[in-house]
């Protein structure tokens, strides 16, 4: 059973090709029974902006702290989808709190 550690939102930018727009993204960290720490990253972005800039299923989250992260929509985005869509990154696994804070300095505050 996992143990909740922390969850918070942070400002960043979503990049589709050379185009960028401000977004907020959410990090949620939990500790698993084996001691590893799993971090889920998600963000919500406006469907119309994404489509206008050529997004179909993958973009890049530019974090103010930390490395850029690829984010994906579960299918190919089209005008029939909700006006705001949620994009997710692959879950990250850290072996220790030190690694967590190195990879996700946002959570160090």
C-alpha positions as CSV (number, residue, x, y, z in Angstrom):
1,X,0.0,0.0,0.0
2,X,1.4,3.4,-0.9
3,X,1.9,6.3,1.5
4,X,1.0,9.8,0.3
5,X,4.0,12.2,0.6
6,X,3.1,15.4,-1.0
7,X,1.1,17.1,-3.8
8,X,1.4,20.6,-5.2
9,X,1.0,22.8,-8.3
10,X,3.7,24.8,-10.0
11,X,3.9,27.2,-12.9
12,X,5.6,26.2,-16.2
13,X,5.1,26.3,-19.9
14,X,3.8,23.9,-22.4
15,X,5.7,23.7,-25.7
16,X,4.3,22.4,-29.0
17,X,7.0,22.8,-31.6
18,X,8.4,26.4,-31.2
19,X,5.2,27.7,-29.6
20,X,4.8,28.0,-25.8
21,X,2.0,28.9,-23.4
22,X,1.9,29.2,-19.6
23,X,0.4,26.3,-17.7
24,X,0.3,25.0,-14.1
25,X,1.3,21.4,-13.5
26,X,0.7,19.1,-10.6
27,X,3.2,16.8,-8.9
28,X,2.0,14.0,-6.6
29,X,4.6,11.9,-4.7
30,X,3.9,8.7,-2.9
31,X,6.1,6.2,-1.2
32,X,5.6,2.5,-2.0
33,X,6.1,-0.5,0.2
34,X,9.5,-1.2,-1.3
35,X,10.7,2.3,-0.3
36,X,10.6,3.7,-3.8
37,X,9.0,7.1,-4.3
38,X,6.6,7.4,-7.3
39,X,5.9,10.8,-8.8
40,X,2.9,11.5,-11.0
41,X,2.9,14.7,-13.2
42,X,-0.1,16.1,-14.9
43,X,-1.4,19.3,-16.4
44,X,-4.5,20.7,-17.9
45,X,-4.2,22.7,-21.2
46,X,-6.7,24.4,-23.5
47,X,-7.8,22.1,-26.3
48,X,-8.1,24.9,-28.9
49,X,-4.6,26.3,-28.2
50,X,-3.1,22.9,-28.5
51,X,-4.9,22.2,-31.8
52,X,-4.1,25.7,-33.2
53,X,-0.4,24.9,-32.6
54,X,-0.4,21.5,-34.2
55,X,-0.6,19.3,-31.1
56,X,-2.0,15.8,-31.7
57,X,-0.9,13.6,-28.7
58,X,2.5,14.8,-27.3
59,X,4.0,18.1,-26.1
60,X,6.8,19.1,-23.7
61,X,6.4,20.7,-20.3
62,X,9.1,23.3,-19.6
63,X,9.5,23.4,-15.8
64,X,11.0,26.5,-14.1
65,X,13.0,24.1,-12.0
66,X,14.2,20.8,-13.4
67,X,14.4,19.1,-16.8
68,X,11.8,19.4,-19.6
69,X,9.2,16.5,-19.4
70,X,7.3,15.0,-22.3
71,X,3.5,14.9,-21.6
72,X,0.9,13.0,-23.6
73,X,-2.8,12.9,-24.3
74,X,-4.2,9.4,-24.2
75,X,-5.5,9.5,-27.8
76,X,-5.2,11.9,-30.8
77,X,-6.7,15.3,-29.8
78,X,-9.5,16.6,-31.9
79,X,-12.3,19.2,-31.6
80,X,-14.7,16.6,-30.1
81,X,-12.6,16.5,-26.9
82,X,-13.2,18.6,-23.8
83,X,-12.3,22.3,-24.1
84,X,-9.6,21.6,-21.4
85,X,-7.7,18.4,-21.6
86,X,-5.4,16.7,-19.1
87,X,-1.9,15.6,-20.2
88,X,0.2,13.1,-18.2
89,X,3.9,12.3,-18.1
90,X,5.2,8.8,-17.5
91,X,5.4,8.1,-13.8
92,X,8.8,8.7,-12.4
93,X,10.4,6.4,-9.8
94,X,13.0,7.6,-7.3
95,X,15.0,5.4,-5.0
96,X,15.4,7.9,-2.2
97,X,14.3,11.4,-1.0
98,X,17.6,12.7,-2.2
99,X,17.0,11.5,-5.7
100,X,13.4,12.8,-5.5
101,X,14.7,16.3,-4.6
102,X,17.4,16.2,-7.3
103,X,14.9,15.2,-10.0
104,X,12.0,17.3,-8.7
105,X,13.5,20.4,-7.0
106,X,10.0,21.9,-6.9
107,X,9.3,19.4,-4.1
108,X,12.3,20.6,-2.0
109,X,10.5,23.7,-0.8
